[in-house]
Amino acid sequence: MAVIVKYIVVRNGVEKMTFATKKEADAHDKMLDIADNLFEFMEMQNVGLDEKQMENISLVFSENRDKIISILRGIKPKSKKPQTGPQKTKSEKTKSEKTGAPPSKALTAADSKTAALALKKKKTGAGRNKK
């Protein structure tokens, strides 16, 4: 027989989440406390949002409290740099991208034509300076 210890976060008589460690359960409970406090603050400020919107906002703020604290201290948040060009999905990646090997130098049609012209000039001697 196995003994399993579970930590259950209960709010207002409702089970919210179950955790394997006390530390995780306490962190989630603290996040919910912060969300409740933010909700009450917005309610007192009459921000003009409905209850569901205020609940969602307070949860997002409490889940990201470290970032929010930095913003409130006047520190500009780190933004993700937009990537240029279309994004490749996992299945679209080339073999070299998947393995980390350097990409092979495949010739394009334009490269092939340029190489053929250079070879033709070399054989005929065209393009050489005659004295």
PAVEXTOR-688274 format. One record per residue (C-alpha): x, y, z. Coordinates in steps of 0.001 Angstrom, whole numbers, padded with zeros to 6 digits, always signed. Layout:
BEGIN
XYZ/...
This chain:
BEGIN
+000000+000000+000000/+001299+003442-000973/+000812+006576+001033/+000346+009694-001086/+000447+013141+000444/-001521+015802-001416/-001763+019494-000642/-005083+020977-001671/-005685+024708-001972/-009230+025503-000836/-010781+028966-001307/-014260+029800-000010/-015021+026103+000461/-014036+025217-003114/-011008+023078-004013/-008889+025126-006407/-005795+023000-007060/-003947+019972-005734/-000167+019952-005357/+002483+017379-004532/+004527+019738-002333/+003633+022191+000386/+005848+024845-001210/+003855+024752-004477/+000539+024843-002613/+001663+027817-000501/+002876+029699-003592/-000457+029149-005351/-002383+030190-002240/-000302+033375-001989/-000972+034128-005656/-004708+033760-005029/-004471+036058-001971/-002783+038718-004099/-005454+038323-006793/-008178+038792-004166/-006484+041938-002866/-006110+043353-006377/-009760+042591-007125/-010882+044426-003994/-008633+047367-004855/-010094+047649-008367/-013592+047350-006937/-012953+050295-004578/-011501+052373-007418/-014604+051968-009612/-012529+051196-012712/-015614+050600-014843/-015004+046918-015557/-017384+044072-014900/-016631+041483-012228/-015258+038844-014649/-012869+041343-016276/-011557+042499-012886/-011114+038883-011816/-009142+038055-014979/-006960+041142-014664/-006243+040520-010995/-005246+036907-011747/-002945+037954-014596/-001325+040620-012411/-000854+038246-009482/+000590+035505-011706/+003092+038024-013108/+003687+039969-009908/+007488+040110-010305/+007173+041779-013709/+004407+044085-012457/+006505+045152-009456/+009372+046058-011793/+007021+048084-013991/+005636+049928-010954/+009198+050755-009904/+009729+052438-013261/+011775+049692-014873/+010910+049175-018523/+009798+045589-019167/+011981+043470-021398/+010197+043066-024681/+010564+040128-026977/+012277+041187-030180/+010065+040546-033176/+011611+038036-035514/+011841+038979-039163/+010513+036775-041906/+008180+033825-041721/+008649+031399-038867/+009473+027766-039588/+007596+025045-037819/+009451+022016-036467/+008531+019962-039520/+009789+022683-041890/+013258+022883-040392/+016094+021603-042514/+018222+018654-041499/+021122+020944-040594/+018873+023065-038370/+017587+019968-036560/+021038+018432-036009/+022933+021670-035465/+025297+020851-038339/+026419+023670-040627/+024116+024097-043618/+025228+022533-046888/+025955+024830-049802/+023273+023924-052288/+023317+025756-055616/+020289+027698-056722/+019265+027962-060365/+020957+031389-060595/+024161+029964-059089/+024107+027132-061652/+023784+029573-064569/+026587+031749-063199/+028839+028726-062743/+028045+027465-066271/+028877+030883-067801/+032129+031092-065860/+033113+027595-067019/+032213+028444-070619/+034318+031640-070496/+037236+029724-069027/+037140+027098-071811/+036864+029635-074640/+039259+032109-073103/+036633+034835-073218/+037049+037635-070775/+040847+037471-070839/+042812+040609-071552/+044733+040119-074806/+047878+042141-075413/
